[in-house]
Amino acid sequence: MYLAIDTSSDIAGLAIIHEGQILVEITWQCGRNHTVELLPHLESLLRQSSLNIKDMKGIIVARGPGSFNGLRVGLGTAKGLAFSLSVPIVGVSTLEAAAYQHAESGLPVCAIFNAGRGEITHAVYQLTDGKWRCLAPESLITINELGDRVKERTVFCGEPTQDMLEQLRTTLGEKVDIPPTAVRLRRAESLATLGEKRLTEGLYDDAATLQPIYLRRPHISQPKSKSAGAMPPPMDCKRIAVIWDMDGTIVNTAAQHFEAWQAVFRSRGVVFSREDFKKGFGLRNDDIIRDVLGQQTSQEEIDSISREKTEFFREAVRCEGVGPMPGAMALLEALHRSNIPMAVASSAPRQNTNTFLKMLGIESLFEAVVSGEEVVNGKPNPQIFLLAAEKLNIEPRCCAVIEDAVGGVAAARAAGMRSVGVAANHPKESLKLADVVVDSLAELTVSDIEKLIQTCDTGRLKYNGGHKMERSLVLVKPDAVERGFSGAIIGRLESAGLTLVALKMLRMDRALAERHYAPHKEKPFFKELISFITSGPIVAAVFEGDDAIRTIRAVMGATDPARAESGSLRKDFGINIERNAVHGSDSVKTAEHEVKLFFKDSEILSYERKQ
């Protein structure tokens, strides 16, 4: 049983074939909406046939020529399914599939697609002596040139325009055989039939190297500038670069990741909410696991959970497939054509990143790939982006980062890079640290990115520029207070340019501690956390400053002192992962709540700090 996928043009189709019989088939007019319509139609197809995607023993895909974005979506989905199901894949020329519908005519069959700019793509096939033969391979020509080549009566099919048909009739007269429109309509049945024959004969392709058929480079509007080509880079940047996150910017796997995390924690009797998931967006697995199960979680347990999560995730991908984010493919190709170096810097395992790049057929567009396995500290630490810039041999200040996660945007800012926030899985407000926030990458052009790096402005897109003053609560924990480090910690934060606007020493009672740590109430480490924080005196402080929350978290360092950056508070003053010296608010909303727990409005005194 084989699945056929055709997204070559505005007309898309799916079919399932078994031993020469079409079990189910759908054809629909999708326009340019392949990204959002393909998987829902596939789900509908499977429901109609009462089949499961796991029943498929091979994947057949139309590989063009045709729409650039359409082919990318179809090829990417087909490769992803073949990979996840561990089944063979075969690519079939879209022109051949269109021609095969008319094989029984016995005449030469010329399939035509409009290529724009006064040209067509065409190929000619004929069934002779029971064998399907290619008489003229795919090529790019004009209607007039085609007319000169036709010497005998020929069936013309595919998707020629009415003007093309009239021109053929005028030029070729009786040599033209044009089937009715309904018969001419390309169907996935022919694609499935050709593909099944090849798969049963063992003639399949390598999913990693299978590429679309392009008879000309895709037409992508170039940035508008006074001279041809891309806008020149900044005067003090010899080269600029773009660094991409993977999940949520290039591929959309948020649903699969959420399902995988839910499954792995459910098996341990722990509730993993959507809020937990959002909080962990862009972070490494070990950071997410410690946040949910507690900082005392052993590395052995973390490694075990990570392996299980990866298996759950891959199973979700097998069942649901993956596709590119809206606008991602066009922007990637436009950047590539503008000779702007690109890298991927993802917290995901390197294997996942490489797999998705191969599935989408875009691995050649990137000069470097950095995974979470290559750095000590994950996002929001800037290490992963700095390493990507180093591999590209581009200065960090000449790079722009495309991210969809709060932690990733913070990491980009900490690296001294410009950032674009993609609000596909988060509200725009949560990405306010980004220089530019878009709902979809379809809104973004090469020119926008160049202007962002060069002038901190994009003209038509809102630049988030200067960020409003923030406040954050800081707690010096009992372990640091008892060892006399309170003053040193407060002083470090003031040295980072933050303004101290409130300060007190107290011993938290259980009621206050439980209100403060209420978000962790259902976590297994809650009791130990309350016991520790109420075990001795603490120092509570409020700091104010531009991007105060991000700054404080960067100064504090990683949760585990053993993994914290050299020179960070937790590295210098923390004892272990349970006694790590200092707490800081993790968001504006959290800070507002925490500050009110410890201070009255009258106790907070804002003032202009002198230099």
N, C-alpha and C positions, 0 to 999 in steps of 0.2 A: 504494500500500500504506500503510495507516494503523494506528496503534497507539491502542487505547482503554484508558483507566485509570479505574477506579472504586474509590474508597476512602471512600465516603460514610458507611458504617456498619460494624458488626462483620463484615459480609459484604463481601469485596472481590473484584474481578474484573479480568481483563486479556483483551484480544482483539486479534487482527490481522485486518484485513479488506482484501480486494482485489477491486475491481469487483463488490461486492455479495456476495461469498463469504467466509465466515468460514474463515480458514486454520487458526487455532488459538485456543483459548479455555480459560481456567482460572478457576474460582471457588473461593474458600476462606473458611473461618471464621477471621478473624484477630484477633477481639476488638479490643483497643486497641493492637495491636502493629504498626500500619501502618508506623511508622518503620523497624523492623528487618526487616519481612517483605516490603515491596513490591519492593525491588530484587532480592533473591534469587529471588522468584517471576518477575520480569521476565526475569532471566537464564535461568531454567528454561524459560520460554515460548519464548525465542529459540532455545535448544538444541533443543527439541522440534520446532521448525519449520525448523531449519537456516537461520535467517535472521540477519542482522546488524542492529543498531539503525540503522546508516547506511542501510538499505534503506527506512526509513520516510519517507514524503513528507509526513506531517502527523501531528499529535497530537490526540486527542479525549479530553476529560476531563469526568467528572461533577463539576458544580460545586455540588451541594447542592440543597436543604437536607439537613443530616445532621450527623454528628459534627464538632465544631470541629477537633480535632486531625487526624482522618482526612482532612478536606477540605484542611487546610493541607499535609499530606504529599503528597496526590495532586496538588493544584494546583502545589505547589513543584516536584515531580518533573517534571510535564508542562511547566511553563514552562522548567525547566532544559533538558529535551530539545529543546524547540522552539527555544530560543535557540542551543544548541550545534550543532544540526543545520541551523539556518537554514531551518526549515520552518514552515508555518502551524499555528495551534492554534485549536481551537474548543471552547467549553464548552457542555455540554448539561445541562439540569435533570435531577437524579436522579429526580424524580417523573415527568417526561416519559418518561425511559428505561424506568422500571418499567411505566408505562402502555402503552408501545408494544408490549410483549410480547403484549398482548391486543387489539391494534388490529383484527385480523381478526374479532373477535366482532361488530363492527358496532354494539355498544352503547356508551354513555358508559362510560369507564373512569376510576375514581377511585383514584389512588395515595395510600396512607397511610403515614406514618412516625410512630412514637411520639416526641413532642417532650418528654415528661415534664411534671410539674406538672399532670397532668390534661388536657393538650392534645395535639393532633396537627398535623402539617403535611400538607396535602393539595393536590391539583390534579386537574382533570378534563379529559380529552381524548376525542376521538371521530374515527374515520375515516368521513367522509361524502363520497360522490361522488368517491372516490379521493383526497381531500385530508385530511391530518391536521390537525385543528383543536384549539385550546385553548378549552375552554368555561368553565373557571374557573382563573385563575392561582394560583400558590403562595400559600397563606395559612395562618395559624395559628388553629385553632378547636378546639372541643370536639366529642366524639362526638355529644352531644345537638344541638348547633348543626348539625352535618353532617346528622343525621337529618331536621331540619326543612327542609333545602334539597333533598333528593333527591325528585324528583317522578316518576321513571320507573325502570324496571329498569336497574340499573347494576352493572358489574363492579367489585369491590373487590380491590385488589392491593397490592403493596408489602410492608411489614413491620408489619402491624397485630398487636397482641397477641391472644391467645385471648379475653380479656375484651372487647376492642373488637369482635371478630367476633360474639360472643354478644349484645352490646348492639345491634349493627346488625341482627342477625336478629330480635331482639325488637321493635325499633322499626320496621323497614321491611318485615318479612315477605317477601313474594314479590318485592319490588323488589330484593332482595339476590341477587347472583350472585357466589359466592365460589369461585374455582378451587381445586383441591387444592393442598396446601402445596408439593409438588414443582414444580407449574406456576407457582405464585405467586413462587417464588424469583427474585430479581432476577439477571439475567445480563448480562454485558458485551456480548453479541451485539447487543442492542437499542441500547445506547449507541453501539456501533461503526456500526451501520446508519444511525442518525440523523445521527451526526457525519460519516460519509462523504458522505451526500447534501448536507450543507451545505458541506463543503469543496470538493466538485466543482462546486458552484454559486458558489464564491467567497465564501461567507458565513463568514468566519473572524474571530476576535477578535484584539485587540492583547495580546500576551503580557505587556506591561508593566502593563496596566490591568485585565486579567481578574481578577475577584474571586469568591470563593465566594458562594453565596446563603445568607444568614442571616436567618431570620425572627424571631429574637430574639438578643440579645447572648449570647455563650457563657457558660455557667454555670461560674464559677471560684470556688472557696471563698475567701472574704475572710479576711484575718488576724483572729484572735480578739483582741478588745480590749474594754475596758469600755464603749466607745461604738461606735456603728456606724461602718463605714468603716475606713480604715487607721489604724494606730497613729500618734500624733502624732510629728513629727520631734523631734530633740534640742532642748532648751531654747535652746541657743545657735546652732542651725542653723535659719534660717527655712525653708530648703528643702533636701532631700536629692536626690541623683541617682545613677544607675547607669550606669557606662561599660563597654561590652562590647568584648572582643576578638571577631573574626569567626571565623576558622578554629579548630575544636575546641571552640567554645563555642556559636555559633549554627549553623554548618554544619560538616559533617564531611568535610573534604577532605584529610585527612592522607595517605591512600593516593595520591591523585592528585599531590600535591606531591612526595612521595617518588619516585614514578615519573618525574616531570618532571626533578627534580634528577639522578637516576641517568642518565637519557638524555642530558642536556646535558653532564655530566662524562664519561660513557662515550665520547662522540664526540671527546673531547680526550684519551683514554687515561688518565683519572684514575678511580680507584675511589672511589665515594661510598657509604660504609657507613651502616647504620641508626644507628650511634652518631654519625656526622657529622650526620645528619638531626636527631637528638634534640638535639644541641648547638646547632643553629641554629634550633630552635623559637622562633617569635616575633620573630626578628631580620629585618632588612631584607636584600634580595637582595645588596646590595654587601658587607655584613658577612659573609654566608655565603660568597660567592665568594672574598673575600680570605682568609678562614680556610682555605679548601680549596686555593687556588692560590698563596697567598702575598701578603703585604702590598704587594709591588712591582707587583702586577697593575694595568695601566693602566685609567683610567676608560673608555677606548674599548672595551677588552676586556670590562670589567664590563657596560657597556651592551649589548654584543652578546650576551653570555651571558644577561643578564636577558631580552632580547627572545626568545631561543630558548627559555628556560625557560618563559616565558609561553605560547608557542605549544604546547610539549609539554603544559603543564598544561591548556590549553583542549582539546587533543585528548583528553586523559584524561577530562575532564569530558564531552566529547561521547560518548565510548564508555561511560562508567559512570554519568553523572548525579551529582547531589548531593542530599542530603536534610538535614533539620534534625537537630541533636543531640537525644537523648532529653531530654524535659522542657523544652527551650528555648522552644518555642512557648507552652506554658501559662504559663511564668514571664513571658515578654515581655508577654503579654496581661494578666496579673494586675498587673504593674507599671504598665502603661498605664492600666488601669482605676483604679488607686490614684493616678493623676495624678502619678506620679514621673517626672521628665524622664529621658530616656535618650539616650546617644550611642554611636556605634561608633568605636573608636580602634584601627585595624588597620594593621600594617606592610605589608599587601598594597597593590597599586596601587588607586587610587580606582575605576577601571573595574571591577575584580573585585568590590570591596565593593558597589558600586551594583548590579551584575548579580545577585549573590546575594540582596540585599535584595528586588529586583524579582521574582526567581524564586520567593521564598518569600512574596511579597505582604505584606511587613512594613515597607516603606520609610517608611510614614506613622507608624510607632511611634517614630521617632527624630527628635529635634530637631537633631541635629548628627552629622556624619560627618567623621572626621579620618583621613587616610591617611599612609603613610610618606613620600609625596612632599611633604607639607606641613611636614615638620620636618627640621632639619639632622642631628640625632642620633636614631637609632632606639632601641628598647628594648634593654638595660635602662635607658637614659636616660629620665627621667620626662617629657621634653618633650611627647610625644604625648598623654599623659593630662592634663597641665597645660593644653594647648591645648584639649582637649575640654571640660574644666571651665570654661575661659574662654568658650568658645562657648555653653555652657549657662548662663553667668552664675551658677555655683555655686562656693562656696569648695571647694578641694581636700579639706579635712578633712571635708567633708560629703558626700563621694562614696565609693561602693564600686565596685571594679573586679571584673569577672568574667573570669578568665583561665585558660588551660590550659597556658601556657608558663612555664618558670622565669624567663626574662628579663622577661616581662610582669609577673609577680608582683613581681620586684625593682623594676621601674619604678614599680609602684603604691606600694610602700613608700617609694621615694625621693620620690614626689610627695606623701607624707603622707596617702595614701588607704587605706581598708580594702580588703581583697582576699578574693575567694573563688577557690580553686583547683579546677578541674575535672579530676579524674584520669582522663580518658577515654583519653588517649594517653601518659600518664606514670604511673609508680608514685607513690603518695601521698607517699612519703618525699621525692621530688624536689621537691615543692611545699610543703615544710614552712615556707617563709617566708610563705605565705598565712595570713591570720587564721583562715580556715575552709577545709577541704578536703573535697570531696564526690566520690563516684564518678559521680554523675549529677545534673543540674539538677532532676530530678524530686524530689530530696530537699530542695530549697530552696523556701522560701516568701517572700512579701513581708515577712511579719512577721520572719523570720530576718534579712533584710537591714536592716530598720529597727532591729532590736535591735543588730545588729553595729555600725552607725554610731553609735547612741546610747549603748550601754553596753559595747561590746567584748565582748558576750556574746550567745549565741543560745539558751541554755537547753538545748534538746534536741540541738543539734549541737556537736561538740567545737570549742572555740575554742583556737587554737594559741598564743595569748598570748605570753608571754615566751619568747624563743628561746635555746637553750643557747649557752654560750661557744664560740667557734670560733677556730681558728688558721689562719694563711695564710702561705705563703712569699712574700717579696718579694725581687726581684733588681734592684739598680741596675746597669744595663747598662754596657758599656765606654764608650759615647759620653758618658754622664753622668758617670761616674767620672773620665774623663780631662779633663773640663771643670770639675771641682771642685764638682759639684752633689750629691754623696752626702749630705752633712749636711743640706742644704736639703730633700731628698726625705724622708729619715728624719724630720726635724722636722715636715714637713707631715703625715705619717701619725700622728705622736704628737699633733699638734694636733687631729686628727679624733677624738680620744678613744680611740685604740687604744694598747695597752700593748706596748712592745718587750721581748721575752723572750729573744731570741738575736740575735747579730750577729757577722759575721766578714768579712774581705776575703780573696779568693783569686783565682787564675786557673784557670778551668775547663779541664781537659784534654779531649781529644776523647771519651774513653770516658764521662766524666761528662756531657758535653754531649749525647751521643747517648742516654744513659739518660733524661736530663731531658726531651728533646724526642722521645722514642720514639713518642708518638701521631702525630707528623708524618712518620714515617719514609718513608711512601709518597708524600708530597706532593712536588711538583716543586721547591719552594723549600727542601727540607731541607738540601742541601749548603751553600747560601748562609747559612742560619740558623746552622749549626754553625760555619762559618768566622767569622762575625761575633762570636758569643758567646764564642769562644775567642781572639779577637784582642787582648784586653787584660784588665786586672783588673776584677773585679766585686765588689759588696758584697751579701752574702746576709744576710737578716734574717727573723725570725719575729715576727709580730705577733699579739696575742691580743685578743679583744674580742667584744662582743655583735654578731652578724651581721658578723663581721670581713671575710669574703670580699666581701659586697656593698658594704660601706663602702669597702674598698680599691679595688675596681673603679670605684666612683663617683668617688673622689678621683683615680685615675689618669686617667680620661677615655677618650675614644674612641681606638682603635688608631692612627689617622692623626692626627698632631698638627695638621694643617691643618683637621681637622674636629672636633677635641676642644673641649670646653667651656672658655670663658674661666675662668682660675683653676685649671684642672686641671693635674696634674703634666706630662702629655704636651704640653699646650698651652704651658706655660711653659718646659719643659726639653728637649722632643723636637726633633729636627732634621728628620726626615722619617719616612715610614711604616716604613722599615727600621731606623732608629736613633731609637727613640721613648722612650728613657731608662729605662723601668721595666717589670718583669714582675710580675704577681700571680696567684696560684692562681685557677682559675675555678670550683672546686667543693670541697666538703668532702673528697670522695674523692681528688681530685687533690692537694689540699693535704697530706693525710696522706702520700701517696707522695712528694711533692716535699720536704717537710720532712725526711723520713728520708734522702733523698739527700745533704743538706747538713749535717745536724746529728745528733749523738748525743743520746740522751735526757738525758744528764748536762750537755749544753751549753745546755739550755733551762731557764730559771729563771723560773718564775711567781711573782708577788708581787702584793700589793694596792697598786694605784696610789693615791697621795695626791692630793687635789685642791689 
